[in-house]
Amino acid sequence: MGIVVSIVVVLTVASVGMSVLDPSMVPPSPPPSDLRRGLGPSDDPLLTNPVNSDTDGDGLQDAYEPQVGTDPTNPDTDGDGLWDAHECQIGTDPSSRDTDWDGLWDGHEVKKGDRDEFYTGTDPLMWDTDGDGVSDFEEDADGDHLANGREWRYDVATGWMTRWTLPRTADSDGDGVLDGHETYGNPENGNQTSDPRLRDTDGDRLTDDLDPRTWIKDYLPFSRVMGNSVVRGPVYPSLVTRGVPFTVEGWVEINTTAYSGGHTGNWRRAFESMMVQVLVIQDDVLIPISDPIATGDRGAFTITCTIGDDVGTGDGLLAVTTTHHQKVVYLPVLWDELYLNHLPF
């Protein structure tokens, strides 16, 4: 993944009645972030609503809840993420967070609504759903090198299991690094850890798959295309003919200090190998007119271009792009909030 920098110049082209446990009566269980208070049943009639037969709205009648050991004033008596009626429906124990004692709360194993992504899909009534001798807690359903049970975080202060990563998605934040590698160390990036919920852990605009220091801000230096023309830009002809090759010559420089626009900063010739390509911009469309080539000594390049039939007759904008060819040495410079370094000539 590289930083792309463009320069733009003008180029002229020459012409040529249901039961209490009926599923339809059961409201969806809330996500873990909405878990209600307390544990344990209460049959105190003073706490229930005398004009509402289902005080807590969990799908179970108040008069029925003491019979199954649930609290008529708490929709999720055991606090496992499944509402009491839902538990009665699927056969889990509404007074126990972990019916099968596999280490996963019942609500972590069962989907709780159409938008719920925080569940394993394992059987809350079986310690080892697939029968391979490994508990559902230690299984790795999404193959991210992070056990199912480690996709949540245990809060010592509250005793709650809180959401962490997606247990059915190997790369929760989409940064190209498996959740387990972000948690325990990425072997493809110096065994560094990073936050599996953030594509860019330290906020320096280098994604965690490339960042050489995932917890410390580093910034890529800007680059620009220079040359021996009268305006210090690359050298190219002022008029070109369709089908007749021409060259663009110059070199690439990078900035190693703070950059605030114009020609500020401390620039030096690029010793790192870069890829350079020339394009024409017409009607806001980028049209390549050369193959990409690697820069040579001290960032120098001479690149052959040809205007094809896909470029219209008239004036166009010549764009020279530079892309880092490989992982480069990252420099701790001040980011100046610019994505592209446009240098008009």
Secondary structure, DSSP 8 states (H G I E B T S, - for coil): ---EEEEEEEEEEE-----TT-GGG------GGG--S--S----GGGS-TT-SSTT-SSS-TTTHHHHT--TT-SSTT-SSS-HHHHHHHT--TT-S-TT-SSS-HHHHS--STT--------TT-SSTT-SSS-TTT--TT-SSS-GGGGEEE-TTT--EEE-S-TT-SSTT-SSS-HHHHHH-BTTTTTB---TT-SSTTSSS--TTT-SSTTS--B---EEEE-SSTTSS-B--SEEETT--EEEEEEEEEE-S---STT-S-EEE--S-EEEEEEEEETTEEEE-S--EE--GGGEEEEEE---TTS-SEEEEEEEEEEESS----B-----S-S------
